[in-house]
Amino acid sequence: MRIEKISAERTLPLRQEVLRPGRPPAESVFTGDANPEAGHFAVLEQEQEQEQGAAIIVAVGTIYREPSGSSHADERMRGPGAWRLRGMATADTFRGRGCGAKVLEACLEHARRAGADNVWCNARTGAAQFYLRHGFQTMSDVFEMPGIGPHYLMKRDF
C-alpha cells in the first residue's frame, strides 16, 4: 500500500463508485479540481494475482484553497487560509485498513505546506466519527445535501 499524488482525472472512477453511485460521471467532477494549488491523493494497492500486477487505486481525496460560504463557518473558515477537503472515498473492500487516514494525512500536509490556516469539509454523517478522530470539530447541525444525503460542516485548525 502506497500513497501518491495523482491527477484529478484519476480520482473520478472511485469518487463516482463510492460517492455518486448511479449518478452521471460529471457529478464526480468538482469545480476546484482544476485549481493549480489542488492536491489529489490516492492509496494504491498492488493486485495480488500477479507478482508484477498493476497497482489499483483504493482510496482518494482532494484538497484545494476555498473559503467556506456556510453560515455556520467561523471567521477563519471564510478567510484566505481556508482549504476545502472533498471527494474522500475508499473502496468498500479496503475500508477499516487505514487507507482513508493515509489520504487525509497527505491532504492535510499538502494544505499545511501551502500555508493553510484550517481545512473544512462537508462530511457525511456516517464519516463524522472518522473526522473527529483526526482532529476535526463539528460546526453545524445535520443538513441535507440534495441527492447525496445528510452531512455536517466540519473543520480542523492548524
Buried (B, 14 or more C-beta within 10 A) or exposed (E): BEBEEBEBEBBBBBBBEBBBEEEEEEEBBBEBBEBEBBBBBBBBBBEEEEEEEEBBBBBBBBBBBBBBEBEBBBEBBEEEBBBBBBBBBBBEEBEEBBBBBBBBBBBBBBBEEBEBBBBBBBBBEEBBEBBBEBEBEBBBEEEEEEEEEEBBBBBBBB
